[in-house]
Amino acid sequence: MKYAVLAPAVANTTADPQWMLAFARHAEACGFESITVIEHAVVMSSYASVYPYAADGKMELDDSCPIPDPLELLSFLAGGTTTIGLATGVLVLPNHHPVVLAKRVASLDALSGGRLRLAIGVGWMAEEIEACGAEFRTRGLRTDESIDVLRALWAETGPTGASHHGRFFDFDNAMSYPKPVSPQGVPIHIGGHSEAAARRAGRRGDGLQPLGVVGDQLAGLLALMRQEAVSADRDPDALEVTLGHSVAKVTPEKAAKLAAMGADRLLLALTPTADLEAVKDELSACAERLELSAAVSA
């Protein structure tokens, strides 16, 4: 099992450079596999869209909560760490032009030594997506095509470059360098709670990060992902599954149960606090319970 930690945006700390650097270095020293950061390009002070992970339809973040650009934040953390993985969770793909995003992602991956994992989603806040220039109703189709564009530009195409002709993006002979460290490109994991997300993961992704899904619904999504992978002539066993949990409550026994359900990675959320020493203590206690430090020493 791999254990990632979610940077605590709700504590208003992710734009504090000293706080985040100390947090990242401590997580790395404890033996956590990766750090995950969220994205909202903009948050509307008034929105009609329904946040699907809360009963009242409103997300827990304040409208004025500082949410740095995830790739800029991960680039900063990459320069202050050496081994810990760097992940988005999730980047709202329809907000980005994939040709520009391909260069940004590949650059960060190359400069960090291949430590990046790109978890993407289609987004839920229509007002945000439309402010970024995309149609909300076609965001799923745009996301699928954007993944294809990313992979085409990351692939080694020789002197002719990459070409793509789709509904939203069209180009010929595009040379995009540097390439990601892995010849397969940066791993793309699909975040979401819908059957569409599971199908997308099976057909185009390297993994699935189901959000707010448990029990039979989770089992159904994982089965659908695997079925779609087989239909697309892809290896379902190569796809990773990342499930959420709490830093304070996770135990080896709970991790084993989630592994039996198909989890390869647990994304752990911290108790919301800006108290850096309390956060460090929580990470240290979790790492000790899970024997992560012993694994690092070995």
C-alpha positions as protocol buffer text, in pm:
chain_id: "A"
residue {
  index: 1
  type: MET
  ca { x: 0 y: 0 z: 0 }
}
residue {
  index: 2
  type: LYS
  ca { x: 112 y: 352 z: -82 }
}
residue {
  index: 3
  type: TYR
  ca { x: 24 y: 640 z: 149 }
}
residue {
  index: 4
  type: ALA
  ca { x: -21 y: 993 z: 20 }
}
residue {
  index: 5
  type: VAL
  ca { x: -109 y: 1304 z: 221 }
}
residue {
  index: 6
  type: LEU
  ca { x: -344 y: 1580 z: 114 }
}
residue {
  index: 7
  type: ALA
  ca { x: -212 y: 1932 z: 166 }
}
residue {
  index: 8
  type: PRO
  ca { x: -461 y: 2099 z: 404 }
}
residue {
  index: 9
  type: ALA
  ca { x: -606 y: 2378 z: 190 }
}
residue {
  index: 10
  type: VAL
  ca { x: -899 y: 2415 z: 430 }
}
residue {
  index: 11
  type: ALA
  ca { x: -653 y: 2538 z: 696 }
}
residue {
  index: 12
  type: ASN
  ca { x: -551 y: 2829 z: 470 }
}
residue {
  index: 13
  type: THR
  ca { x: -189 y: 2714 z: 470 }
}
residue {
  index: 14
  type: THR
  ca { x: -112 y: 2605 z: 113 }
}
residue {
  index: 15
  type: ALA
  ca { x: -2 y: 2953 z: -2 }
}
residue {
  index: 16
  type: ASP
  ca { x: 238 y: 2991 z: 293 }
}
residue {
  index: 17
  type: PRO
  ca { x: 579 y: 2896 z: 150 }
}
residue {
  index: 18
  type: GLN
  ca { x: 754 y: 2825 z: 479 }
}
residue {
  index: 19
  type: TRP
  ca { x: 461 y: 2626 z: 616 }
}
residue {
  index: 20
  type: MET
  ca { x: 426 y: 2416 z: 303 }
}
residue {
  index: 21
  type: LEU
  ca { x: 798 y: 2350 z: 269 }
}
residue {
  index: 22
  type: ALA
  ca { x: 824 y: 2234 z: 629 }
}
residue {
  index: 23
  type: PHE
  ca { x: 513 y: 2019 z: 582 }
}
residue {
  index: 24
  type: ALA
  ca { x: 646 y: 1859 z: 265 }
}
residue {
  index: 25
  type: ARG
  ca { x: 990 y: 1789 z: 410 }
}
residue {
  index: 26
  type: HIS
  ca { x: 838 y: 1630 z: 720 }
}
residue {
  index: 27
  type: ALA
  ca { x: 604 y: 1413 z: 513 }
}
residue {
  index: 28
  type: GLU
  ca { x: 902 y: 1302 z: 306 }
}
residue {
  index: 29
  type: ALA
  ca { x: 1109 y: 1223 z: 617 }
}
residue {
  index: 30
  type: CYS
  ca { x: 818 y: 1021 z: 760 }
}
residue {
  index: 31
  type: GLY
  ca { x: 809 y: 801 z: 451 }
}
residue {
  index: 32
  type: PHE
  ca { x: 485 y: 909 z: 285 }
}
residue {
  index: 33
  type: GLU
  ca { x: 475 y: 825 z: -84 }
}
residue {
  index: 34
  type: SER
  ca { x: 342 y: 1156 z: -216 }
}
residue {
  index: 35
  type: ILE
  ca { x: 182 y: 1492 z: -148 }
}
residue {
  index: 36
  type: THR
  ca { x: -144 y: 1584 z: -321 }
}
residue {
  index: 37
  type: VAL
  ca { x: -272 y: 1937 z: -382 }
}
residue {
  index: 38
  type: ILE
  ca { x: -613 y: 2055 z: -501 }
}
residue {
  index: 39
  type: GLU
  ca { x: -716 y: 2303 z: -770 }
}
residue {
  index: 40
  type: HIS
  ca { x: -972 y: 2577 z: -824 }
}
residue {
  index: 41
  type: ALA
  ca { x: -871 y: 2838 z: -1081 }
}
residue {
  index: 42
  type: VAL
  ca { x: -1142 y: 3062 z: -939 }
}
residue {
  index: 43
  type: VAL
  ca { x: -1411 y: 3015 z: -676 }
}
residue {
  index: 44
  type: MET
  ca { x: -1731 y: 3208 z: -729 }
}
residue {
  index: 45
  type: SER
  ca { x: -1868 y: 3394 z: -427 }
}
residue {
  index: 46
  type: SER
  ca { x: -2212 y: 3285 z: -545 }
}
residue {
  index: 47
  type: TYR
  ca { x: -2278 y: 2971 z: -747 }
}
residue {
  index: 48
  type: ALA
  ca { x: -2576 y: 2761 z: -844 }
}
residue {
  index: 49
  type: SER
  ca { x: -2371 y: 2447 z: -907 }
}
residue {
  index: 50
  type: VAL
  ca { x: -2407 y: 2165 z: -655 }
}
residue {
  index: 51
  type: TYR
  ca { x: -2096 y: 2036 z: -480 }
}
residue {
  index: 52
  type: PRO
  ca { x: -2153 y: 1657 z: -493 }
}
residue {
  index: 53
  type: TYR
  ca { x: -1954 y: 1566 z: -181 }
}
residue {
  index: 54
  type: ALA
  ca { x: -2154 y: 1757 z: 84 }
}
residue {
  index: 55
  type: ALA
  ca { x: -2518 y: 1725 z: 186 }
}
residue {
  index: 56
  type: ASP
  ca { x: -2580 y: 2098 z: 154 }
}
residue {
  index: 57
  type: GLY
  ca { x: -2424 y: 2116 z: -194 }
}
residue {
  index: 58
  type: LYS
  ca { x: -2158 y: 2365 z: -83 }
}
residue {
  index: 59
  type: MET
  ca { x: -1786 y: 2293 z: -56 }
}
residue {
  index: 60
  type: GLU
  ca { x: -1613 y: 2336 z: 279 }
}
residue {
  index: 61
  type: LEU
  ca { x: -1358 y: 2591 z: 155 }
}
residue {
  index: 62
  type: ASP
  ca { x: -1423 y: 2959 z: 213 }
}
residue {
  index: 63
  type: ASP
  ca { x: -1465 y: 3166 z: -103 }
}
residue {
  index: 64
  type: SER
  ca { x: -1146 y: 3357 z: -17 }
}
residue {
  index: 65
  type: CYS
  ca { x: -940 y: 3051 z: 78 }
}
residue {
  index: 66
  type: PRO
  ca { x: -596 y: 3079 z: -86 }
}
residue {
  index: 67
  type: ILE
  ca { x: -564 y: 2794 z: -338 }
}
residue {
  index: 68
  type: PRO
  ca { x: -233 y: 2819 z: -529 }
}
residue {
  index: 69
  type: ASP
  ca { x: -207 y: 2687 z: -881 }
}
residue {
  index: 70
  type: PRO
  ca { x: -129 y: 2318 z: -821 }
}
residue {
  index: 71
  type: LEU
  ca { x: 158 y: 2287 z: -1068 }
}
residue {
  index: 72
  type: GLU
  ca { x: 322 y: 2606 z: -942 }
}
residue {
  index: 73
  type: LEU
  ca { x: 290 y: 2481 z: -585 }
}
residue {
  index: 74
  type: LEU
  ca { x: 427 y: 2136 z: -670 }
}
residue {
  index: 75
  type: SER
  ca { x: 717 y: 2297 z: -858 }
}
residue {
  index: 76
  type: PHE
  ca { x: 803 y: 2494 z: -545 }
}
residue {
  index: 77
  type: LEU
  ca { x: 784 y: 2180 z: -330 }
}
residue {
  index: 78
  type: ALA
  ca { x: 990 y: 1982 z: -582 }
}
residue {
  index: 79
  type: GLY
  ca { x: 1277 y: 2223 z: -533 }
}
residue {
  index: 80
  type: GLY
  ca { x: 1272 y: 2174 z: -157 }
}
residue {
  index: 81
  type: THR
  ca { x: 1238 y: 1793 z: -149 }
}
residue {
  index: 82
  type: THR
  ca { x: 1418 y: 1502 z: -310 }
}
residue {
  index: 83
  type: THR
  ca { x: 1210 y: 1183 z: -318 }
}
residue {
  index: 84
  type: ILE
  ca { x: 846 y: 1239 z: -227 }
}
residue {
  index: 85
  type: GLY
  ca { x: 594 y: 1211 z: -509 }
}
residue {
  index: 86
  type: LEU
  ca { x: 403 y: 1516 z: -631 }
}
residue {
  index: 87
  type: ALA
  ca { x: 37 y: 1486 z: -728 }
}
residue {
  index: 88
  type: THR
  ca { x: -265 y: 1690 z: -821 }
}
residue {
  index: 89
  type: GLY
  ca { x: -592 y: 1580 z: -672 }
}
residue {
  index: 90
  type: VAL
  ca { x: -769 y: 1684 z: -873 }
}
residue {
  index: 91
  type: LEU
  ca { x: -675 y: 1921 z: -1151 }
}
residue {
  index: 92
  type: VAL
  ca { x: -986 y: 2040 z: -1337 }
}
residue {
  index: 93
  type: LEU
  ca { x: -880 y: 1947 z: -1688 }
}
residue {
  index: 94
  type: PRO
  ca { x: -1142 y: 2148 z: -1885 }
}
residue {
  index: 95
  type: ASN
  ca { x: -995 y: 2464 z: -1729 }
}
residue {
  index: 96
  type: HIS
  ca { x: -670 y: 2410 z: -1923 }
}
residue {
  index: 97
  type: HIS
  ca { x: -562 y: 2414 z: -2285 }
}
residue {
  index: 98
  type: PRO
  ca { x: -394 y: 2073 z: -2318 }
}
residue {
  index: 99
  type: VAL
  ca { x: -114 y: 2191 z: -2551 }
}
residue {
  index: 100
  type: VAL
  ca { x: 6 y: 2442 z: -2292 }
}
residue {
  index: 101
  type: LEU
  ca { x: -64 y: 2200 z: -2006 }
}
residue {
  index: 102
  type: ALA
  ca { x: 143 y: 1927 z: -2172 }
}
residue {
  index: 103
  type: LYS
  ca { x: 451 y: 2151 z: -2161 }
}
residue {
  index: 104
  type: ARG
  ca { x: 391 y: 2259 z: -1800 }
}
residue {
  index: 105
  type: VAL
  ca { x: 337 y: 1904 z: -1675 }
}
residue {
  index: 106
  type: ALA
  ca { x: 630 y: 1755 z: -1867 }
}
residue {
  index: 107
  type: SER
  ca { x: 859 y: 2033 z: -1747 }
}
residue {
  index: 108
  type: LEU
  ca { x: 770 y: 1975 z: -1383 }
}
residue {
  index: 109
  type: ASP
  ca { x: 807 y: 1599 z: -1422 }
}
residue {
  index: 110
  type: ALA
  ca { x: 1148 y: 1634 z: -1589 }
}
residue {
  index: 111
  type: LEU
  ca { x: 1278 y: 1886 z: -1336 }
}
residue {
  index: 112
  type: SER
  ca { x: 1157 y: 1679 z: -1039 }
}
residue {
  index: 113
  type: GLY
  ca { x: 1311 y: 1357 z: -1167 }
}
residue {
  index: 114
  type: GLY
  ca { x: 985 y: 1190 z: -1268 }
}
residue {
  index: 115
  type: ARG
  ca { x: 795 y: 1245 z: -943 }
}
residue {
  index: 116
  type: LEU
  ca { x: 468 y: 1379 z: -1084 }
}
residue {
  index: 117
  type: ARG
  ca { x: 126 y: 1212 z: -1088 }
}
residue {
  index: 118
  type: LEU
  ca { x: -156 y: 1396 z: -1260 }
}
residue {
  index: 119
  type: ALA
  ca { x: -499 y: 1325 z: -1112 }
}
residue {
  index: 120
  type: ILE
  ca { x: -763 y: 1504 z: -1317 }
}
residue {
  index: 121
  type: GLY
  ca { x: -1136 y: 1555 z: -1311 }
}
residue {
  index: 122
  type: VAL
  ca { x: -1406 y: 1713 z: -1524 }
}
residue {
  index: 123
  type: GLY
  ca { x: -1508 y: 1959 z: -1253 }
}
residue {
  index: 124
  type: TRP
  ca { x: -1842 y: 2030 z: -1087 }
}
residue {
  index: 125
  type: MET
  ca { x: -1857 y: 2411 z: -1068 }
}
residue {
  index: 126
  type: ALA
  ca { x: -2005 y: 2525 z: -1398 }
}
residue {
  index: 127
  type: GLU
  ca { x: -1933 y: 2888 z: -1321 }
}
residue {
  index: 128
  type: GLU
  ca { x: -1559 y: 2817 z: -1278 }
}
residue {
  index: 129
  type: ILE
  ca { x: -1527 y: 2612 z: -1597 }
}
residue {
  index: 130
  type: GLU
  ca { x: -1714 y: 2868 z: -1804 }
}
residue {
  index: 131
  type: ALA
  ca { x: -1503 y: 3150 z: -1661 }
}
residue {
  index: 132
  type: CYS
  ca { x: -1200 y: 2958 z: -1792 }
}
residue {
  index: 133
  type: GLY
  ca { x: -1350 y: 2950 z: -2142 }
}
residue {
  index: 134
  type: ALA
  ca { x: -1496 y: 2600 z: -2175 }
}
residue {
  index: 135
  type: GLU
  ca { x: -1855 y: 2481 z: -2202 }
}
residue {
  index: 136
  type: PHE
  ca { x: -1976 y: 2297 z: -1895 }
}
residue {
  index: 137
  type: ARG
  ca { x: -2206 y: 2065 z: -2091 }
}
residue {
  index: 138
  type: THR
  ca { x: -1921 y: 1935 z: -2310 }
}
residue {
  index: 139
  type: ARG
  ca { x: -1658 y: 1912 z: -2037 }
}
residue {
  index: 140
  type: GLY
  ca { x: -1651 y: 1530 z: -2047 }
}
residue {
  index: 141
  type: LEU
  ca { x: -1581 y: 1515 z: -2420 }
}
residue {
  index: 142
  type: ARG
  ca { x: -1326 y: 1794 z: -2384 }
}
residue {
  index: 143
  type: THR
  ca { x: -1154 y: 1604 z: -2103 }
}
residue {
  index: 144
  type: ASP
  ca { x: -1127 y: 1285 z: -2310 }
}
residue {
  index: 145
  type: GLU
  ca { x: -977 y: 1472 z: -2602 }
}
residue {
  index: 146
  type: SER
  ca { x: -743 y: 1667 z: -2373 }
}
residue {
  index: 147
  type: ILE
  ca { x: -603 y: 1340 z: -2236 }
}
residue {
  index: 148
  type: ASP
  ca { x: -539 y: 1224 z: -2593 }
}
residue {
  index: 149
  type: VAL
  ca { x: -360 y: 1552 z: -2669 }
}
residue {
  index: 150
  type: LEU
  ca { x: -142 y: 1525 z: -2358 }
}
residue {
  index: 151
  type: ARG
  ca { x: -37 y: 1172 z: -2444 }
}
residue {
  index: 152
  type: ALA
  ca { x: 32 y: 1262 z: -2808 }
}
residue {
  index: 153
  type: LEU
  ca { x: 257 y: 1553 z: -2711 }
}
residue {
  index: 154
  type: TRP
  ca { x: 441 y: 1352 z: -2445 }
}
residue {
  index: 155
  type: ALA
  ca { x: 515 y: 1063 z: -2682 }
}
residue {
  index: 156
  type: GLU
  ca { x: 844 y: 1056 z: -2870 }
}
residue {
  index: 157
  type: THR
  ca { x: 743 y: 1122 z: -3230 }
}
residue {
  index: 158
  type: GLY
  ca { x: 1082 y: 1190 z: -3388 }
}
residue {
  index: 159
  type: PRO
  ca { x: 1145 y: 1475 z: -3630 }
}
residue {
  index: 160
  type: THR
  ca { x: 784 y: 1499 z: -3753 }
}
residue {
  index: 161
  type: GLY
  ca { x: 626 y: 1588 z: -3419 }
}
residue {
  index: 162
  type: ALA
  ca { x: 273 y: 1514 z: -3299 }
}
residue {
  index: 163
  type: SER
  ca { x: -51 y: 1575 z: -3485 }
}
residue {
  index: 164
  type: HIS
  ca { x: -407 y: 1576 z: -3357 }
}
residue {
  index: 165
  type: HIS
  ca { x: -737 y: 1652 z: -3525 }
}
residue {
  index: 166
  type: GLY
  ca { x: -1037 y: 1659 z: -3294 }
}
residue {
  index: 167
  type: ARG
  ca { x: -1351 y: 1846 z: -3205 }
}
residue {
  index: 168
  type: PHE
  ca { x: -1182 y: 2093 z: -2970 }
}
residue {
  index: 169
  type: PHE
  ca { x: -812 y: 2089 z: -3068 }
}
residue {
  index: 170
  type: ASP
  ca { x: -635 y: 2069 z: -3402 }
}
residue {
  index: 171
  type: PHE
  ca { x: -264 y: 2081 z: -3489 }
}
residue {
  index: 172
  type: ASP
  ca { x: 5 y: 1922 z: -3705 }
}
residue {
  index: 173
  type: ASN
  ca { x: 376 y: 1851 z: -3653 }
}
residue {
  index: 174
  type: ALA
  ca { x: 393 y: 1987 z: -3297 }
}
residue {
  index: 175
  type: MET
  ca { x: 727 y: 1945 z: -3117 }
}
residue {
  index: 176
  type: SER
  ca { x: 686 y: 1956 z: -2738 }
}
residue {
  index: 177
  type: TYR
  ca { x: 1000 y: 1916 z: -2527 }
}
residue {
  index: 178
  type: PRO
  ca { x: 1113 y: 1826 z: -2266 }
}
residue {
  index: 179
  type: LYS
  ca { x: 940 y: 1492 z: -2249 }
}
residue {
  index: 180
  type: PRO
  ca { x: 832 y: 1335 z: -1917 }
}
residue {
  index: 181
  type: VAL
  ca { x: 1088 y: 1106 z: -1755 }
}
residue {
  index: 182
  type: SER
  ca { x: 889 y: 789 z: -1826 }
}
residue {
  index: 183
  type: PRO
  ca { x: 845 y: 690 z: -2192 }
}
residue {
  index: 184
  type: GLN
  ca { x: 480 y: 623 z: -2102 }
}
residue {
  index: 185
  type: GLY
  ca { x: 436 y: 984 z: -1997 }
}
residue {
  index: 186
  type: VAL
  ca { x: 313 y: 1124 z: -1668 }
}
residue {
  index: 187
  type: PRO
  ca { x: 56 y: 892 z: -1503 }
}
residue {
  index: 188
  type: ILE
  ca { x: -298 y: 1027 z: -1544 }
}
residue {
  index: 189
  type: HIS
  ca { x: -544 y: 922 z: -1276 }
}
residue {
  index: 190
  type: ILE
  ca { x: -913 y: 1000 z: -1306 }
}
residue {
  index: 191
  type: GLY
  ca { x: -1089 y: 1154 z: -1009 }
}
residue {
  index: 192
  type: GLY
  ca { x: -1465 y: 1141 z: -965 }
}
residue {
  index: 193
  type: HIS
  ca { x: -1763 y: 948 z: -834 }
}
residue {
  index: 194
  type: SER
  ca { x: -1951 y: 870 z: -1155 }
}
residue {
  index: 195
  type: GLU
  ca { x: -1966 y: 581 z: -1397 }
}
residue {
  index: 196
  type: ALA
  ca { x: -1827 y: 818 z: -1660 }
}
residue {
  index: 197
  type: ALA
  ca { x: -1515 y: 863 z: -1445 }
}
residue {
  index: 198
  type: ALA
  ca { x: -1473 y: 486 z: -1412 }
}
residue {
  index: 199
  type: ARG
  ca { x: -1513 y: 437 z: -1787 }
}
residue {
  index: 200
  type: ARG
  ca { x: -1263 y: 716 z: -1854 }
}
residue {
  index: 201
  type: ALA
  ca { x: -1012 y: 555 z: -1617 }
}
residue {
  index: 202
  type: GLY
  ca { x: -1047 y: 219 z: -1788 }
}
residue {
  index: 203
  type: ARG
  ca { x: -1018 y: 352 z: -2140 }
}
residue {
  index: 204
  type: ARG
  ca { x: -771 y: 639 z: -2101 }
}
residue {
  index: 205
  type: GLY
  ca { x: -634 y: 659 z: -1747 }
}
residue {
  index: 206
  type: ASP
  ca { x: -361 y: 501 z: -1542 }
}
residue {
  index: 207
  type: GLY
  ca { x: -580 y: 480 z: -1236 }
}
residue {
  index: 208
  type: LEU
  ca { x: -900 y: 586 z: -1062 }
}
residue {
  index: 209
  type: GLN
  ca { x: -943 y: 808 z: -758 }
}
residue {
  index: 210
  type: PRO
  ca { x: -1308 y: 758 z: -656 }
}
residue {
  index: 211
  type: LEU
  ca { x: -1431 y: 1050 z: -449 }
}
residue {
  index: 212
  type: GLY
  ca { x: -1688 y: 1000 z: -174 }
}
residue {
  index: 213
  type: VAL
  ca { x: -1775 y: 646 z: -286 }
}
residue {
  index: 214
  type: VAL
  ca { x: -1796 y: 338 z: -62 }
}
residue {
  index: 215
  type: GLY
  ca { x: -1946 y: -10 z: -46 }
}
residue {
  index: 216
  type: ASP
  ca { x: -2133 y: -154 z: -340 }
}
residue {
  index: 217
  type: GLN
  ca { x: -2107 y: 171 z: -536 }
}
residue {
  index: 218
  type: LEU
  ca { x: -1727 y: 160 z: -509 }
}
residue {
  index: 219
  type: ALA
  ca { x: -1715 y: -207 z: -609 }
}
residue {
  index: 220
  type: GLY
  ca { x: -1934 y: -130 z: -908 }
}
residue {
  index: 221
  type: LEU
  ca { x: -1711 y: 153 z: -1025 }
}
residue {
  index: 222
  type: LEU
  ca { x: -1397 y: -58 z: -996 }
}
residue {
  index: 223
  type: ALA
  ca { x: -1560 y: -343 z: -1186 }
}
residue {
  index: 224
  type: LEU
  ca { x: -1671 y: -101 z: -1457 }
}
residue {
  index: 225
  type: MET
  ca { x: -1321 y: 45 z: -1484 }
}
residue {
  index: 226
  type: ARG
  ca { x: -1171 y: -300 z: -1533 }
}
residue {
  index: 227
  type: GLN
  ca { x: -1440 y: -398 z: -1783 }
}
residue {
  index: 228
  type: GLU
  ca { x: -1376 y: -85 z: -1988 }
}
residue {
  index: 229
  type: ALA
  ca { x: -1000 y: -148 z: -1980 }
}
residue {
  index: 230
  type: VAL
  ca { x: -1051 y: -497 z: -2120 }
}
residue {
  index: 231
  type: SER
  ca { x: -1283 y: -360 z: -2390 }
}
residue {
  index: 232
  type: ALA
  ca { x: -1015 y: -110 z: -2487 }
}
residue {
  index: 233
  type: ASP
  ca { x: -751 y: -388 z: -2502 }
}
residue {
  index: 234
  type: ARG
  ca { x: -572 y: -248 z: -2196 }
}
residue {
  index: 235
  type: ASP
  ca { x: -443 y: -434 z: -1891 }
}
residue {
  index: 236
  type: PRO
  ca { x: -687 y: -377 z: -1601 }
}
residue {
  index: 237
  type: ASP
  ca { x: -427 y: -498 z: -1351 }
}
residue {
  index: 238
  type: ALA
  ca { x: -200 y: -208 z: -1446 }
}
residue {
  index: 239
  type: LEU
  ca { x: -454 y: 49 z: -1323 }
}
residue {
  index: 240
  type: GLU
  ca { x: -408 y: 191 z: -973 }
}
residue {
  index: 241
  type: VAL
  ca { x: -687 y: 277 z: -731 }
}
residue {
  index: 242
  type: THR
  ca { x: -653 y: 559 z: -477 }
}
residue {
  index: 243
  type: LEU
  ca { x: -903 y: 581 z: -192 }
}
residue {
  index: 244
  type: GLY
  ca { x: -944 y: 847 z: 73 }
}
residue {
  index: 245
  type: HIS
  ca { x: -901 y: 812 z: 448 }
}
residue {
  index: 246
  type: SER
  ca { x: -804 y: 1013 z: 755 }
}
residue {
  index: 247
  type: VAL
  ca { x: -447 y: 1052 z: 880 }
}
residue {
  index: 248
  type: ALA
  ca { x: -570 y: 1030 z: 1238 }
}
residue {
  index: 249
  type: LYS
  ca { x: -785 y: 718 z: 1191 }
}
residue {
  index: 250
  type: VAL
  ca { x: -598 y: 500 z: 944 }
}
residue {
  index: 251
  type: THR
  ca { x: -447 y: 180 z: 1082 }
}
residue {
  index: 252
  type: PRO
  ca { x: -273 y: -118 z: 924 }
}
residue {
  index: 253
  type: GLU
  ca { x: -593 y: -318 z: 972 }
}
residue {
  index: 254
  type: LYS
  ca { x: -809 y: -59 z: 796 }
}
residue {
  index: 255
  type: ALA
  ca { x: -551 y: -30 z: 520 }
}
residue {
  index: 256
  type: ALA
  ca { x: -559 y: -407 z: 471 }
}
residue {
  index: 257
  type: LYS
  ca { x: -939 y: -401 z: 436 }
}
residue {
  index: 258
  type: LEU
  ca { x: -918 y: -125 z: 176 }
}
residue {
  index: 259
  type: ALA
  ca { x: -645 y: -315 z: -6 }
}
residue {
  index: 260
  type: ALA
  ca { x: -877 y: -615 z: -21 }
}
residue {
  index: 261
  type: MET
  ca { x: -1134 y: -387 z: -186 }
}
residue {
  index: 262
  type: GLY
  ca { x: -882 y: -292 z: -453 }
}
residue {
  index: 263
  type: ALA
  ca { x: -694 y: 7 z: -313 }
}
residue {
  index: 264
  type: ASP
  ca { x: -329 y: 56 z: -412 }
}
residue {
  index: 265
  type: ARG
  ca { x: -293 y: 394 z: -243 }
}
residue {
  index: 266
  type: LEU
  ca { x: -462 y: 578 z: 43 }
}
residue {
  index: 267
  type: LEU
  ca { x: -489 y: 956 z: 21 }
}
residue {
  index: 268
  type: LEU
  ca { x: -491 y: 1074 z: 381 }
}
residue {
  index: 269
  type: ALA
  ca { x: -658 y: 1394 z: 499 }
}
residue {
  index: 270
  type: LEU
  ca { x: -525 y: 1582 z: 799 }
}
residue {
  index: 271
  type: THR
  ca { x: -716 y: 1734 z: 1088 }
}
residue {
  index: 272
  type: PRO
  ca { x: -780 y: 2093 z: 969 }
}
residue {
  index: 273
  type: THR
  ca { x: -538 y: 2318 z: 1156 }
}
residue {
  index: 274
  type: ALA
  ca { x: -275 y: 2577 z: 1076 }
}
residue {
  index: 275
  type: ASP
  ca { x: -68 y: 2460 z: 1373 }
}
residue {
  index: 276
  type: LEU
  ca { x: 238 y: 2322 z: 1194 }
}
residue {
  index: 277
  type: GLU
  ca { x: 374 y: 2137 z: 1496 }
}
residue {
  index: 278
  type: ALA
  ca { x: 38 y: 1966 z: 1550 }
}
residue {
  index: 279
  type: VAL
  ca { x: 34 y: 1862 z: 1184 }
}
residue {
  index: 280
  type: LYS
  ca { x: 387 y: 1726 z: 1210 }
}
residue {
  index: 281
  type: ASP
  ca { x: 293 y: 1529 z: 1522 }
}
residue {
  index: 282
  type: GLU
  ca { x: -12 y: 1385 z: 1343 }
}
residue {
  index: 283
  type: LEU
  ca { x: 201 y: 1280 z: 1045 }
}
residue {
  index: 284
  type: SER
  ca { x: 467 y: 1128 z: 1269 }
}
residue {
  index: 285
  type: ALA
  ca { x: 212 y: 929 z: 1470 }
}
residue {
  index: 286
  type: CYS
  ca { x: 51 y: 801 z: 1149 }
}
residue {
  index: 287
  type: ALA
  ca { x: 386 y: 703 z: 1002 }
}
residue {
  index: 288
  type: GLU
  ca { x: 473 y: 516 z: 1320 }
}
residue {
  index: 289
  type: ARG
  ca { x: 141 y: 325 z: 1319 }
}
residue {
  index: 290
  type: LEU
  ca { x: 192 y: 230 z: 956 }
}
residue {
  index: 291
  type: GLU
  ca { x: 567 y: 165 z: 1005 }
}
residue {
  index: 292
  type: LEU
  ca { x: 652 y: 397 z: 717 }
}
residue {
  index: 293
  type: SER
  ca { x: 975 y: 520 z: 872 }
}
residue {
  index: 294
  type: ALA
  ca { x: 1096 y: 162 z: 909 }
}
residue {
  index: 295
  type: ALA
  ca { x: 1027 y: 106 z: 542 }
}
residue {
  index: 296
  type: VAL
  ca { x: 1226 y: 418 z: 453 }
}
residue {
  index: 297
  type: SER
  ca { x: 1518 y: 309 z: 671 }
}
residue {
  index: 298
  type: ALA
  ca { x: 1519 y: -34 z: 510 }
}
